[in-house]
Amino acid sequence: MRSKDMKDMKKKYVTIRDIAEKAGVSINTVSRALNNKPDISEETRKKILRIAKELGYVKNVAASSLRSRRTNIVGVIIADSANPFYAEVLKGIEVASRKYGYQIILMNTERIYENEERAIEVLLQRRVDGLLITPVQDKTDDIKKLIERKVPFVIVGRHFEDLEVDEIHSDEVKGGYLATKHLIDRGRRNILMISGYLFKSAAYMRLEGYKKALKEHGITFKKDMVIVTDVDIEGGYRAVNQAIEKGIHFDGIFCYNDLNAFGAMKALKEHGYRIPDDVAVVGYDDIVYSSLVCPSLTTVRIKKFEMGFEAFKMLVQKIKGRRKRRKRVILDVELVIRESSCCL
């Protein structure tokens, strides 16, 4: 095989030199045409763009990044890719990334702090312009390091009491309050709360809302009515079985999220409880499946798409230096009433 053929086989990408040779113009002219500079004729520009397309030219973003010190890439670190809640948040992030001209790299921590540390380091090695993080919150060392290194980032769906960070999350206290008050208004007095681990801001704030509703209606808070578990279907299933085995009497359940509620409803049915006649159930998040289960799930609706979109917008402002002060955005929530808490 000839050496020229070997060279062609090894060559993966068309260069601006290749375009210049075929167009019969200088490399500088090709560069100016591809970057839409004004000082070349429209005829020449069209010719160069046509040839670039014919040859399959792909812009070398890495080289451009070295010159501009920007990659136009944002790292997105989510806690659980299997949870439909994050899929809807991610949709908002993706729409915003296209609007603002960025690409994203997605990493999943599976709610493990060490995975979060590793994800941050990998993305910084890739020289991303900034980070969107749904943190585990088991520890805060990695977040503190980002602050020290002055890396632009936004915390999504969580709140840090003791750190000055940009963050966007839902009004979790209100959500917990609305869910619990609804159950009380439906005549339920023994309300079991299935909670996520309380080092997470969403869990302890929802618990705060739960306590607030109980207090307002003269119901004594009891620690054994709160069961902390994993925030998935299996966690909700285990929690209800645990409560039944312990002989805890309950006529209502407020679940940390809809996945917990699905598991709780499964356990209730297996034990012969009627929903909502014997036990009313309220979830949280209003993921897409909540209206499809039987009975359909009453739940607290979070603005998931808006959370992702606004988080990205906040990050772009930070990256471009348009905002210096810390920003905290709290999104409103609403209760969506369906069959699991009352007969419609």
N, C-alpha and C positions, 0 to 999 in steps of 0.2 A: 504493500500500500504506500502511495506517495506521501511525503512528509506534509504536503499541503492538506491532503485529505485527513491525515492524523490530527493536524492542527484544528481543522474545521470540526472534527468530532469532539475534541476536547473543549471547544468554545461553547459555553452555555448561553451567553447573552450577547445580543447585538449592542455595539457601542456607538457613540455619536461619531466616531471616526468612520465606521462602516457607512453610516448615513451620509456623511460628508463626501466620501469617495463616490457613492452612487449618485448623489445629487450634483456633484461637481462644484461644491462650495467649500468654504473653510469650516473647520470645527467650531470656531467662534460663532459663525452664522447659524449653524445647526443649534448650538446651545441657546442662542437668543430666540430662535424660532420656537424651540421646545418650551422655553420659559416665558413665552408670550411677551417678549420685549418689543417696544414700539418702533425701533429704528431699522426695520427691514421691510421690504415691500410685501404686500398681501399675497402676491403671486408666488414669491419665493417661500413665504411661510406655508402656504397650502401645499406646495410641491414637497417641502421637507416633511411636513406632517403626513402626507400620503405615503412617502417612501418609508418613514418610520413605522407606519402601520403595516405596510407590506412586508417589511423585514421582521416584524414582531418585536420592536423595541420596547423594553421595559425600563422605566426610570430607575436609576441607582439611588434609592432613598438613603442608603447607608452613607454614601459619599456626600449627599446633600446635608445629612445630619451632622457630619463632621464640620462642615463649613458653618452651619447655622447654630450648632450646639443644641439643636432641638430635634427630637425624633418624631414628634407628632403622634406618639404612642402613649397610651395611658394603661397602667396596670390595674386590673380589677381582681380583688381578693374576696371571694365569697365563702360563707361558712358551710354551706351544704348544697351542692348542686342537685341533690335528689329532692329537695323541698321545692314544690311549685311556687312558693312565695318568692324565692330568689329568682326564679325564671321570669316573673313579671317585673321585678325590680330591674333585672338585666335587660329586659326589653326597652325600658325607659333609658337606660344607659346607652344602649346601642343606637337608638334613634338620635339621642343627643350627640353621640360621637360622630355620626354622619353629618349632622347639622353644623357642627363646629370644625369639621375637617380632621378628625383624629381616627386612629385605629386603636383597638384594645387588645390586650393579652389577658386572658382569663385564667385564674388559678383557684382551686378549691382546697380549703383547709380541713374539711370534714370535722369541723369544730374542735380541732386539736391545735393547741398553742404552738407546739414545735413546728407544725406544718405552716402556721402563719408566719413564724420567724423566717423559715426557709423561703416561703413565697416572696416575702418582702425583699430578701437578699437577692434572689434570682431576678426579680423584676428590676431592681436597681442596677444589677450587672448588665441588664439589657438597655440601660440608660433611658428608661421611660421618663416622660416629662412630669408625671405625677401619679398618685395612687388613689383609688377608691377602695375602702376597706370595710367589710362587715366583721368586726373583730370578735374573737372568742371571748375576750375580757377576763380570762382566767388570770392573766398577768398583764402588766402594762409596759414592761421593759422595752419591747420592740417599738411601741408608739412613742415612748420618751426619746428613743434614739432617733426616730424620724424628726422629732421636734428639734433636737440638738443639731442634726445634719441639715436642717432647713429644707427638707424635702416637701414639696407641695402635696398635701393629701387631705382627704375628706373622709370622716367616719360616717358610715351609712347604717341607719337603723339602730344605732346604739348611742348612749350618752355616758360621758365620763365626768363624774362630779369634780374630780380633783385635777383635771388637766385642761389647759387652754387650747382647745383644738376646734377646727371647723367640723361641724356635725349636722346631720339632718336625721330626724327620727319622728315617729308618731307621738301623739299625746297619749302615752301609755296609761297614765293615771286615770284620765278620762275614760279610756277604753275599758279598763278594769272596773271602773265605777258603773259605766253603762251596762255592762254585761251582768254584774251582780244585782244592780237595782232592778233590771228587767226580771230576773228570776224571783226577786222578792215581791215585785208587783204582781207576779203570777201566783203568789201565795206560797212560795217556797221559803222555808225558814232554816233548813239544815243544808247549807250549800257547801259542797265539797269543791275545793280548788285544786286542780291539777296544774302544778307550776313547773317551769323550767328552773335550772340551777340559779340560785339567787345572787351569784356574782355577776350575772348579766343584768344590765340596767332594765331591759324590757321586762324581765321576770319580777324584779323587786318593785318596779313602778306599777305593774299590773296588780301585784299583791297590795300595794298601797291603795289603789282604787277599790279593790275588793273590801279591804278593811273600812274604808271611808263609807261605803254603801251600807255595810253592816251596822256601823256606829249610828248613822243617820236614822236607821230604822229600829234601833234599840235591840239589835241582835249581838250577843256576846261573841267576840272572836275567840276561836279555839284552835290551838296549834295543830291538834291532830286532824283538823279538817283541811289542812294543806299538805298535799303529798308532792314532793319534789321528784321529778323523773326526767328521762330523756324526752326531747321535744319531737317525737315521731309517733307513728301509729302504735308501735309496740309499747312505747312508754305509757301512752294513755290506757292501753289494754291492761298492762301490769298494774297501773295505779288503781283502777277500779277493782280488780281482783284482790289487790292488797287491802283496800278499804272494806270490802265485803268479808274477807277472811278475818279482819280485826273486829268485825261486828259494828263498824261505824254506820250510824243511821244517817242517810242523806236522801233528800228529795229533789235536789238540783245539783248540777255540776257546771262549774266555770272552768274551761280548759285553756291552757296557755296558748294553744294554736289549734287550727282545724285538724291537723294530723292527729294530735292528742285526742281530739273529739271523736274522730273516726274510730280510733282504737277503743275509746271509752264506750261508744255506742255498741261496738261489737261485743264487748264483755257484758254489758247490760243485757243484751238480747240473749246471750248464752245462759245467763242466770235467770231468765224469765221475766225481766223487768220490761214494762211497756213504756215507750218513749212517745210523748211526754207525760202520759197519765201518771206513771209511778215516779219517774225521774225526768226532769227537764234538763236539756243540755244546751250550753252555749259555747261556741268556739271563738276563734280569733284569727284574723287575716282575710277571710273571705276569698280563699283560693278558688279556682275555677270549678273544682269538683264539689264544693260545698252545697250548691243548689241541686246536685245530681244524686247525692246519696239518699237513702230512704230510712227514716224521714229526712227531708231536706233540713240543712243545718242553719239554725240561728247563729249569727256570728258578728263580730266587730269588723267592719270593713276598714282596711288601711289603704291609703293612696299609694299603691306599690309602684305603678308606672311613674307617677309624679316624683316619688322619692328618688328613683334612679335618674330621671331626667334632670331634676333640680340639683342633685348631687354632682352630676357631671358639669353642669353650668357653673356651680360654685367653684369646682376645681379649675376650670378654664380661667375664671377670673383670677384665681390664685396664681396659676402658672404664668399668666400674662402680666402680673403685677398690678392689676386693676383694683385689688383690695388688699389692705395690709392688716386690718383688724380681724379678730376672730369672729366667725359668723355661726350662729346656731339657729336652725330652722326647725320648727315643730309643726308637723302636719296634723290637721284635724282628722277625727275618726267618726264613724257613725255606726249605729246598730242596725243590722239587717235581720228582720224577724221572719223566721220560717217555721216549719212544722215541728222541729225538735224541742221547742220550748212552749208551744201552744197549738191548739187545734185551729187551723185557719179555715 
